[in-house]
Amino acid sequence: MRPYGLLCILCLLLYAPGFAAIPPVDRDEARFAQATRQMMETGDFVRIRFQDEARNKKPIGIYWLQAAAVTALSSPASAAIWPYRLPSALAAAAAVLLTLGFGTRLFDSRRAGFVAAVLTASALGVVVEAHLAKTDAALLAAVVVGQGALGLVYIAVRTGRRVGWSLPVSFWIAEAAAILLKGPPGPVIALLTAICLSIADRDIGWLRGLRPLAGILVLAAIVSPWLIAVQSATAGHFISDSLAHDLLPKLVGAQESHGAPPGYHLAIVVASFWPGSLFLVPAVTWGWRNRSSSDRRFLLAWLVPGWLLFELVPTKLPHYVLPLYPALALLAGGALAEGFGKRFTGPAWLADGVIRVVWSVITIALAAALFALPLWFGGTVPLVGIVAAAAMLGLMLLLLARTSTPMRTAGLVAALSAAFVLPAALAVAPKLDYLWPSRSAAAMVARHPPRPGEVVLSVGYSEPSLVFLLGTATRTVTAEPADDHLAGAGLALVNEREAPEFLQSLARHGLTARALDRAEGLDYSAGSGKLVLTLYRLERV
């Protein structure tokens, strides 16, 4: 049990810092959290809404998990974001522990599984998602369960061993969970893996080990009740809206300006899988050279087709390939455990050299950010940032030398990740007030609270984080609000760019405004640069 205990400590070190101190992040996290809050406020746990707007995009799974966490540890009246983030952190930790368990059985080597689990836990993309109240960390855990069961069934059949019911049942429950969390991505990864293996082996008979007929019934029994309920509650609009406004636009074009050409995920993986990305070339080379082995063939079938699919989808975000990270980590763990990859020749040598240079630049940039960002936005440099940056550079040099044993390498990777995450999440990110305009706006409202029964208007600034921090009743309006929008309004947060028009429109409604407070920030999610918000009290002339 010692490896599991060490991994739990590592996950606690990486995922707990900043958990409560970092404000809700726009836009996805704040939308998920606010929709969950409204479920608890209304008692409607079938339909998903953000204020008055139906969110017929993602399934219900993460909302139920968040609602359970908030019910157990907080209340919907609280503006604390951390209970909504708890399912993500626990799911990320579960994915790490499952990677250890699967890797140990896959390679029959606890050392390889442990190294892979450390690489998964430490990956920057996983750390980020563990801190966000959205679907991706939970999906990662579901995929590891499903792919782990799929891989063990495949290897058991290939080696002539009997497959019991526990693995197929685990597989189909995991696929059902993945569907309830995010829809198609989980099952699509499993399907691509199975197709790739069947083509490579010229054999589909191994799929009988999954008990497909019984499994599909299990999956349908889990997914159908909510799907039927939500279709009925939304007059049949949920599936059509989800396909028309979320899934299909991502498949045929760049949704919400998140387009990128093929190769995007490959280009950023050195950063998103950092610091384990230093071992990308050893991982892939080791897997490809030993592709006739069942374990490596399975991992390549998990990694390669899924990666190609995400590269071909026009809409791209860094977290899309998160469910493929455990496969990459397991390949790297296996390579390191065998001492593979300290020396290369030919194209592999060139690719490894390029990765090492890019990885070094990213490490230096992250180290520099620990003191450059506070200096840029706040004018001061925390001592902890300087110390952590120096530690990161020292650990970088030790890892680049590649003279360590596999377990020591895993320790260095974990230490490097922690050297960045701890100061970044504890001392840097929470204190960058300029990056969190919604928090500054909420602080202004707290200093000048509305009278009982009054609501707050937000003019020209409609980020979901503001709604979450101020409450569901917050109204986001244009510079010329209608009479019904002004009814009951006592305070108005006004974007400086909209202020002249808004103040003129108030006069036409027989209202006047008195400035109470002012805050500046960066409207990072809208990409509109500097944001100046002024808090006004509205009064009748």
C-alpha positions in Angstrom: 0.0 0.0 0.0 3.0 2.3 0.3 3.0 3.5 -3.4 -0.7 4.4 -3.1 0.0 6.4 0.1 2.8 8.3 -1.6 0.6 9.1 -4.6 -2.2 10.3 -2.3 0.3 12.7 -0.6 1.6 13.8 -4.0 -2.0 14.5 -5.2 -2.7 16.4 -2.0 0.4 18.6 -2.5 -0.4 19.3 -6.1 -4.2 19.7 -6.1 -5.0 21.2 -2.7 -3.0 24.5 -2.9 -5.1 27.4 -4.2 -8.2 25.2 -4.1 -10.2 27.8 -2.2 -8.1 30.9 -2.8 -8.2 31.0 -6.6 -11.5 32.6 -7.6 -14.0 31.0 -10.1 -12.4 31.0 -13.5 -14.3 32.1 -16.6 -16.0 30.9 -18.5 -16.7 27.2 -18.3 -16.0 26.6 -14.6 -18.2 29.5 -13.5 -21.0 28.3 -15.8 -20.8 24.7 -14.4 -20.8 25.9 -10.8 -23.6 28.4 -11.3 -25.8 25.8 -13.1 -25.2 23.4 -10.2 -26.2 26.1 -7.7 -29.4 26.7 -9.6 -30.3 23.0 -9.5 -30.0 23.1 -5.7 -31.9 26.4 -5.5 -34.8 25.2 -7.6 -34.8 21.5 -6.7 -34.7 20.6 -10.4 -31.9 18.1 -10.9 -32.9 17.1 -14.4 -32.7 20.3 -16.4 -29.5 22.4 -16.6 -29.8 26.2 -16.6 -27.6 29.2 -16.3 -29.9 31.9 -15.0 -32.8 31.9 -17.5 -30.8 30.1 -20.3 -31.1 26.4 -20.9 -27.6 24.7 -21.0 -28.4 21.8 -23.3 -24.8 21.0 -24.0 -23.1 18.7 -21.6 -24.8 15.8 -19.7 -25.8 15.8 -16.1 -23.0 13.8 -14.4 -20.7 16.6 -13.2 -23.6 18.7 -11.9 -24.8 15.8 -9.7 -21.3 15.3 -8.3 -20.9 19.0 -7.6 -24.4 19.2 -6.0 -23.5 16.2 -3.7 -20.3 17.9 -2.6 -22.0 21.3 -1.9 -24.8 19.6 -0.1 -22.4 17.7 2.1 -19.9 20.5 2.8 -21.5 23.9 2.1 -24.7 25.4 0.8 -25.9 27.0 -2.5 -26.1 30.4 -0.7 -22.3 30.4 -0.3 -20.1 32.0 -2.9 -17.2 29.6 -2.1 -16.1 27.8 -5.2 -14.0 25.0 -3.6 -16.9 22.5 -2.9 -17.8 22.6 -6.6 -14.1 21.8 -7.4 -13.9 18.9 -5.0 -15.2 16.2 -7.5 -12.6 17.3 -10.0 -9.7 17.0 -7.5 -11.0 13.6 -6.2 -11.4 12.4 -9.7 -7.9 13.4 -10.7 -6.5 11.7 -7.7 -8.6 8.6 -8.5 -7.2 8.6 -12.1 -3.7 8.7 -10.7 -4.3 5.7 -8.4 -6.1 3.8 -11.1 -3.1 4.4 -13.4 -0.9 2.8 -10.8 -3.2 -0.2 -10.5 -3.6 -0.7 -14.2 0.0 -0.1 -15.0 1.1 -2.7 -12.4 -1.1 -5.3 -13.9 -0.4 -4.4 -17.4 3.4 -4.6 -17.1 3.5 -6.9 -14.1 5.7 -4.2 -12.6 4.8 -1.9 -9.8 7.8 0.3 -10.6 6.5 1.0 -14.1 3.0 1.6 -12.8 4.3 4.0 -10.1 6.4 6.0 -12.4 3.4 6.3 -14.9 1.1 7.4 -12.0 3.6 10.1 -10.9 3.9 11.4 -14.5 0.0 11.5 -14.7 -0.4 13.2 -11.3 2.3 15.8 -12.1 1.2 16.7 -15.6 0.4 20.4 -15.8 -2.9 19.8 -17.7 -4.1 17.3 -15.0 -3.1 19.8 -12.2 -5.1 22.5 -13.9 -8.2 20.4 -14.4 -8.0 19.2 -10.8 -8.5 22.8 -9.8 -11.5 23.5 -12.0 -15.2 22.7 -11.4 -15.9 21.1 -14.8 -16.1 17.8 -16.5 -12.6 16.9 -17.7 -10.9 15.5 -14.5 -14.0 13.3 -13.9 -13.9 12.2 -17.5 -10.3 11.3 -17.1 -11.0 9.0 -14.2 -13.9 7.3 -16.1 -11.6 6.8 -19.1 -8.9 5.2 -17.0 -11.3 2.7 -15.6 -12.8 1.9 -19.0 -9.5 1.7 -20.8 -7.9 -0.2 -18.0 -10.7 -2.9 -18.1 -10.5 -2.9 -21.9 -6.8 -3.5 -21.9 -6.9 -6.2 -19.3 -9.6 -8.0 -21.3 -7.6 -7.7 -24.5 -4.4 -9.1 -22.9 -6.3 -11.9 -21.1 -7.9 -13.1 -24.3 -4.6 -12.9 -26.2 -2.8 -14.9 -23.6 -5.5 -17.5 -23.4 -6.7 -16.6 -19.9 -10.4 -16.7 -18.8 -12.1 -13.4 -18.6 -14.6 -13.1 -15.6 -17.4 -10.7 -15.3 -15.7 -8.0 -13.2 -13.7 -6.5 -16.0 -16.6 -6.3 -18.6 -18.9 -4.9 -15.9 -16.3 -2.3 -15.0 -15.8 -1.4 -18.6 -19.5 -0.8 -19.3 -20.2 1.1 -16.1 -17.2 3.3 -16.9 -18.5 4.0 -20.4 -21.9 4.9 -19.0 -20.2 7.2 -16.5 -18.2 8.8 -19.3 -21.4 9.4 -21.3 -23.2 11.0 -18.3 -20.1 13.2 -17.8 -19.4 14.4 -21.3 -21.2 12.4 -23.9 -19.3 10.7 -26.8 -15.6 11.3 -26.1 -15.1 8.4 -23.6 -16.9 5.7 -25.7 -15.3 7.0 -28.9 -11.8 6.5 -27.4 -12.7 3.0 -26.4 -14.2 2.3 -29.8 -11.1 3.6 -31.7 -8.9 1.5 -29.4 -10.9 -1.6 -30.1 -11.0 -1.0 -33.9 -7.2 -0.4 -34.0 -6.4 -3.5 -32.1 -8.8 -5.6 -34.1 -7.2 -4.4 -37.4 -3.7 -4.9 -36.1 -4.5 -8.4 -34.9 -6.9 -9.2 -37.8 -9.2 -10.6 -35.2 -12.4 -9.3 -33.6 -13.1 -12.4 -31.5 -11.4 -10.9 -28.5 -14.3 -8.4 -28.2 -16.5 -11.3 -26.9 -14.6 -11.0 -23.7 -16.4 -7.6 -23.1 -19.8 -9.4 -23.0 -21.1 -6.7 -25.5 -24.8 -7.7 -25.5 -25.1 -7.7 -21.7 -22.8 -4.7 -21.5 -25.0 -2.5 -23.8 -28.0 -3.4 -21.6 -26.1 -2.3 -18.5 -25.0 0.9 -20.2 -28.6 1.7 -21.4 -30.0 1.0 -17.9 -27.6 3.6 -16.4 -27.9 6.3 -19.0 -31.5 6.0 -20.2 -33.4 7.1 -17.1 -31.9 10.6 -17.0 -31.9 10.9 -20.8 -35.6 10.1 -21.0 -36.3 12.5 -18.1 -34.4 15.4 -19.6 -35.9 14.9 -23.0 -39.3 15.0 -21.4 -38.4 18.1 -19.2 -37.0 20.0 -22.2 -39.8 19.1 -24.6 -37.3 16.9 -26.6 -34.8 19.7 -27.1 -31.8 18.4 -25.0 -30.4 16.0 -27.6 -31.1 18.2 -30.6 -29.6 21.3 -28.9 -26.6 19.3 -27.7 -25.9 18.0 -31.2 -26.7 21.3 -33.0 -25.1 23.8 -30.7 -22.2 21.9 -29.1 -21.0 18.6 -30.7 -21.5 19.2 -34.5 -20.1 22.8 -34.5 -16.9 21.4 -33.0 -16.7 18.7 -35.6 -17.3 20.9 -38.6 -15.7 24.2 -37.6 -13.9 26.2 -35.0 -16.4 26.8 -32.2 -16.1 29.9 -30.0 -12.8 31.0 -31.8 -11.1 27.9 -30.5 -9.9 26.7 -33.9 -6.4 25.5 -34.7 -4.8 23.5 -37.5 -3.8 19.8 -37.2 -0.7 19.4 -35.1 -1.9 21.8 -32.4 -2.1 19.2 -29.6 1.3 17.8 -30.6 2.8 21.3 -30.5 1.5 22.1 -27.0 2.0 18.6 -25.4 5.4 19.6 -24.1 3.7 22.2 -22.0 0.4 20.5 -21.2 2.1 17.2 -20.2 5.1 19.0 -18.5 7.2 17.9 -16.7 6.7 14.3 -17.8 6.9 15.5 -21.4 10.7 15.3 -21.2 10.2 11.6 -21.8 7.9 11.8 -24.8 10.5 10.4 -27.3 11.6 7.5 -25.1 7.9 6.7 -24.4 6.8 6.6 -28.1 10.0 5.0 -29.4 9.9 2.2 -26.7 6.3 1.5 -27.4 6.7 1.4 -31.2 9.8 -0.8 -31.1 7.9 -3.3 -28.9 4.5 -3.0 -30.6 4.2 -6.8 -31.0 3.9 -7.0 -27.2 0.3 -7.0 -26.1 0.7 -4.3 -23.4 2.5 -1.8 -25.7 0.2 -2.5 -28.6 -2.8 -1.7 -26.4 -1.3 1.5 -25.2 -0.4 2.6 -28.7 -4.0 1.8 -29.8 -5.3 3.9 -26.9 -2.9 6.8 -27.7 -2.5 7.1 -31.5 -6.0 6.9 -33.1 -7.5 9.2 -30.4 -4.7 11.7 -30.8 -5.2 11.7 -34.6 -9.0 12.2 -34.1 -8.5 15.2 -31.8 -6.0 16.7 -34.3 -8.5 16.4 -37.1 -11.4 18.0 -35.1 -11.4 21.8 -36.0 -12.2 23.0 -32.5 -9.2 22.5 -30.2 -8.6 23.1 -26.6 -5.6 21.8 -24.5 -7.8 19.6 -22.3 -9.3 17.6 -25.2 -6.4 15.1 -25.2 -6.4 14.7 -21.4 -7.9 11.2 -21.6 -4.9 10.1 -23.6 -2.3 11.2 -21.0 -2.4 8.0 -19.0 -1.5 6.0 -22.1 1.4 8.4 -22.7 2.4 8.2 -19.0 2.3 4.4 -19.0 4.5 4.2 -22.1 7.0 6.6 -20.5 6.8 4.6 -17.2 7.5 1.4 -19.0 10.4 2.9 -20.9 12.0 4.4 -17.8 11.5 1.2 -15.7 13.5 -0.7 -18.4 16.2 2.0 -18.5 15.3 2.8 -22.1 15.9 6.1 -23.8 19.1 7.5 -22.4 20.8 7.4 -25.8 19.2 7.7 -29.2 20.4 7.6 -32.8 19.0 9.0 -36.1 15.6 10.8 -36.2 14.8 9.8 -32.6 18.0 11.5 -31.4 16.9 14.7 -33.3 13.4 14.6 -32.0 14.6 14.0 -28.5 17.0 16.9 -28.7 14.2 19.2 -29.9 11.9 18.1 -27.1 14.6 18.7 -24.5 15.3 22.2 -25.8 11.6 23.1 -25.9 11.0 21.5 -22.4 13.9 23.5 -21.0 12.5 26.8 -22.4 9.0 26.0 -20.9 10.6 25.1 -17.5 12.5 28.4 -17.5 9.4 30.3 -18.6 7.3 28.8 -15.8 10.0 29.5 -13.2 10.2 33.1 -14.5 6.5 33.5 -14.2 6.6 32.9 -10.5 8.2 36.3 -9.9 7.5 38.1 -13.3 3.7 38.0 -13.0 3.6 39.5 -9.5 6.0 42.1 -10.6 4.1 42.9 -13.7 0.6 43.0 -12.1 1.3 43.9 -8.5 4.7 45.7 -8.5 6.2 43.3 -5.9 8.2 40.1 -6.1 7.5 37.4 -3.5 10.6 35.8 -2.0 9.0 32.4 -2.4 8.8 32.9 -6.1 12.5 33.5 -6.4 13.4 30.5 -4.2 11.0 28.2 -6.1 12.4 29.4 -9.5 15.9 28.6 -8.4 14.8 25.1 -7.2 13.0 24.5 -10.5 16.2 25.3 -12.5 18.2 22.9 -10.3 15.7 20.1 -10.7 15.6 20.8 -14.5 19.4 20.2 -14.8 19.1 17.0 -12.8 16.4 15.7 -15.0 18.1 16.7 -18.2 21.2 14.7 -17.2 19.1 11.4 -17.2 21.5 9.7 -14.9 18.9 8.8 -12.2 17.2 5.5 -11.5 13.5 5.3 -12.6 12.2 5.9 -9.0 14.5 8.8 -8.5 13.4 10.2 -11.8 9.8 10.0 -10.7 10.8 11.8 -7.5 12.5 14.6 -9.4 9.5 15.0 -11.7 7.1 15.2 -8.7 9.5 17.7 -7.0 9.7 19.9 -10.1 5.9 19.9 -10.5 5.4 20.8 -6.8 8.1 23.5 -7.0 6.0 25.3 -9.5 2.5 24.4 -8.4 2.9 25.2 -4.7 4.0 28.8 -5.0 1.9 29.4 -8.1 -1.3 28.3 -6.4 -0.6 29.6 -2.9 1.3 32.8 -3.3 1.0 34.0 -6.9 -2.3 33.3 -8.7 -4.7 34.1 -5.8 -3.0 37.5 -5.2 -3.1 38.7 -8.9 -6.1 40.9 -8.3 -5.8 42.3 -11.8 -6.6 38.9 -13.3 -9.8 38.5 -11.2 -12.1 41.5 -12.0 -15.2 39.6 -10.9 -13.7 39.1 -7.4 -12.9 42.8 -7.2 -16.4 43.6 -8.3 -17.9 41.3 -5.7 -15.6 42.9 -3.0 -17.0 46.3 -4.0 -20.6 45.1 -3.7 -19.7 43.6 -0.3 -18.4 47.0 0.8 -21.6 48.7 -0.4 -24.3 46.0 -0.1 -27.6 46.4 -1.8 -30.7 47.0 0.4 -33.0 44.1 1.2 -34.9 43.1 -1.9 -32.6 45.0 -4.3 -30.7 43.3 -7.1 -27.4 44.2 -8.8 -27.1 45.1 -12.5 -24.0 44.5 -14.5 -23.7 46.7 -17.5 -21.2 45.7 -20.3 -19.7 42.9 -18.2 -21.4 39.6 -18.3 -18.9 37.0 -17.2 -20.4 33.9 -15.4 -18.0 34.3 -12.5 -19.7 37.6 -11.6 -23.1 35.8 -11.5 -21.6 33.0 -9.3 -20.0 35.4 -6.9 -23.0 37.8 -6.6 -25.8 35.3 -6.9 -28.4 34.1 -9.4 -30.5 37.2 -9.1 -27.7 39.3 -10.7 -28.9 40.9 -14.0 -26.5 41.3 -16.9 -27.9 44.1 -19.1 -27.0 46.3 -22.0 -26.2 50.0 -21.7 -29.9 50.7 -22.5 -31.8 48.4 -20.1 -35.5 47.9 -20.3 -37.9 49.0 -17.6 -38.3 45.4 -16.3 -34.5 45.1 -16.0 -34.4 48.2 -13.9 -37.2 47.1 -11.6 -35.8 46.5 -8.2 -32.3 47.4 -9.1 -30.3 49.2 -6.4 -26.7 48.9 -7.6 -25.1 48.8 -11.0 -21.6 47.6 -11.9 -20.8 49.5 -15.1 -18.1 48.9 -17.6 -16.3 52.2 -18.2 -16.8 51.8 -22.0 -20.6 51.6 -21.5 -20.9 54.3 -18.8 -21.9 57.4 -20.9 -24.7 55.6 -22.7 -25.9 53.9 -19.5 -26.1 57.1 -17.5 -28.0 58.8 -20.3 -30.5 56.0 -20.5 -31.0 56.2 -16.7 -32.2 59.8 -17.1 -34.8 58.7 -19.6 -36.2 56.3 -16.9 -36.2 58.9 -14.2 -33.2 57.6 -12.4 -29.9 58.9 -11.4 -26.6 57.2 -10.4 -24.1 58.0 -7.7 -20.6 56.5 -8.0 -19.6 54.5 -5.0 -16.4 52.5 -5.9 -14.1 51.6 -8.7 -12.0 48.6 -9.7 -9.7 47.7 -12.6 -8.8 44.3 -14.0 -8.1 42.3 -17.1 -11.0 40.9 -19.0 -9.0 37.8 -20.1 -11.9 35.6 -21.2 -13.3 38.3 -23.5 -9.9 39.2 -24.8 -10.8 42.9 -24.5 -7.8 44.0 -22.4 -8.1 46.4 -19.5 -11.5 46.5 -17.8 -12.7 49.3 -15.5 -15.8 48.7 -13.4 -17.6 51.4 -11.5 -20.2 50.6 -8.8 -23.1 53.0 -8.8 -26.1 53.4 -6.5 -29.3 53.9 -8.5 -31.8 56.4 -7.1 -35.1 58.0 -8.3 -34.7 61.6 -9.3 
